[in-house]
Amino acid sequence: MLGLSFGKLLLLAIVVGVVWFGFRYLTGLGQAVRQGQAAGGVNRAARRAPAIEAEDMTACARCGTYVSAAKPSACSRADCPYRR
């Protein structure tokens, strides 16, 4: 009727089993690598450049743009209060 013999069903079961166990094996390898990096290896976060520190900003009284509170810099306006 459908042409499914015992041999074809057995072959299908073997192929499904190989794919299933292969997937589990590769997933296990990925987990082992991630655990090894977390345990003693150098992870990506440690290799990144250090984060830039945050800085307080204040609004300019004349134009409203934000400048550094510690070291304010002048804008291109003639009446900028931060001109020296």
C-alpha positions as CSV (number, residue, x, y, z in Angstrom):
1,M,0.0,0.0,0.0
2,L,2.4,2.7,1.2
3,G,5.5,0.7,0.4
4,L,6.8,0.8,4.0
5,S,8.7,-2.4,4.8
6,F,10.4,-3.4,8.0
7,G,13.8,-2.5,6.5
8,K,12.8,1.0,5.6
9,L,11.3,1.6,9.0
10,L,14.5,0.3,10.6
11,L,16.6,2.6,8.4
12,L,14.4,5.5,9.3
13,A,14.8,4.8,13.0
14,I,18.6,4.5,12.7
15,V,18.8,7.9,10.8
16,V,16.6,9.6,13.4
17,G,18.7,8.1,16.2
18,V,22.0,9.2,14.6
19,V,20.7,12.8,14.1
20,W,19.3,12.9,17.7
21,F,22.5,11.6,19.4
22,G,24.7,13.8,17.1
23,F,22.7,16.8,18.2
24,R,23.0,15.9,21.8
25,Y,26.8,15.3,21.4
26,L,27.4,18.7,19.7
27,T,25.2,20.5,22.3
28,G,27.2,18.8,25.1
29,L,30.5,20.0,23.5
30,G,29.1,23.5,23.4
31,Q,28.2,23.4,27.0
32,A,31.5,22.0,28.0
33,V,33.3,24.8,26.2
34,R,31.1,27.5,27.8
35,Q,31.7,25.9,31.3
36,G,35.4,25.8,30.7
37,Q,35.5,29.5,29.8
38,A,33.4,30.4,32.8
39,A,35.5,28.3,35.2
40,G,39.1,29.4,34.4
41,G,39.4,30.6,30.8
42,V,39.3,34.1,29.6
43,N,35.8,35.1,28.5
44,R,34.9,37.8,26.1
45,A,33.8,40.3,28.7
46,A,37.3,40.2,30.2
47,R,38.9,40.9,26.8
48,R,36.8,43.9,26.1
49,A,38.1,47.4,26.7
50,P,37.2,48.9,30.1
51,A,33.9,50.8,30.2
52,I,34.0,54.6,30.0
53,E,33.1,56.3,33.2
54,A,29.9,58.4,33.3
55,E,30.3,62.2,33.5
56,D,28.0,64.8,34.9
57,M,26.6,67.3,32.4
58,T,25.0,70.7,32.9
59,A,22.9,72.7,30.5
60,C,24.3,75.9,29.1
61,A,22.4,79.0,30.3
62,R,22.4,80.6,26.8
63,C,21.9,77.9,24.2
64,G,20.7,74.9,26.3
65,T,23.2,72.4,25.0
66,Y,24.8,70.1,27.6
67,V,28.4,70.5,28.5
68,S,30.7,68.7,30.9
69,A,30.3,69.9,34.5
70,A,34.0,69.2,35.3
71,K,35.5,70.7,32.1
72,P,33.0,72.8,30.1
73,S,33.9,73.7,26.6
74,A,32.7,76.7,24.7
75,C,30.3,76.5,21.7
76,S,30.5,78.7,18.6
77,R,28.2,81.4,20.0
78,A,29.7,84.8,20.8
79,D,27.7,85.0,24.1
80,C,28.8,81.6,25.4
81,P,29.4,81.8,29.2
82,Y,32.2,79.2,28.9
83,R,34.4,81.3,26.5
84,R,37.8,82.2,28.0
